[in-house]
């Protein structure tokens, strides 16, 4: 590099000319950090969708099985109940892991797409799931932020509304299911004098209290698939900009000197 004022040659990286004190930073190229990694969301979206869907089906099937298998022996009814409940719990674990990984990758893709300015960092896409009570609000806030910043020139109000409907329905359904279980235990239908299997036969009103959770599962599957498709469509349109190298200004060089 040659000083534009005195013509003295300097090795690359020199900030000022020691001969005439000319700021040289303006002549250097500043390479920006590499763009964020792009994640293909479809695999984790499928895992989360299958886990959420099977959880809703299997857990509700377990609640209905003692009533539907009324003609079977108590041992068979109990075995069926436990099998469905264990499988439902396993599906819930798979769905939870899939949803958390999908959330993190979807939020990372927002940085790669660079079509918006998200309010929540990547850490929130994981941490929001582990904050008691506040997660009911934090999770839809983070996911709505991802949805808003996943596309350019397309309305996002519908997806954001879908996300809030999903989590509010889930919260209401969880409260309703817990209240129904407590009411059933307090009622005369639940008694220590009855067999274990007979106590597992829930009244229809208690079963109906779990329906919001089924609706919430369906809304969640639709929501994450919509965000996945929108991000992929945005990427396919070639709007993942490669940030070019830019020339540093003389002010940057001055700031470096003063630092």
Secondary structure, 3 states (H helix, E strand, C coil): CECCCCCCECCCCCCECCCCCCECHHHCEECCCCCCCCCCCHHHHHHHHHHHHHHHHHHHHHHHHHHHCCCCCHHHHHHHHHHHHHHHHHHHHHHHHHHHHHHHHHHHHHHHHCCCCCCCCCCHHHHHHHCCCCHHHHHHHHHHHHHHCCCCCCCCHHHHHHHHHHHHHHHHHHHHHHHHHHHHHHCCCCCCCCCHHHHHCCCHHHHHCCHHHHHHHHHHHHHHHHHHHHHHHHHHCCCCCCCCCEECCHHHHHHHHHC
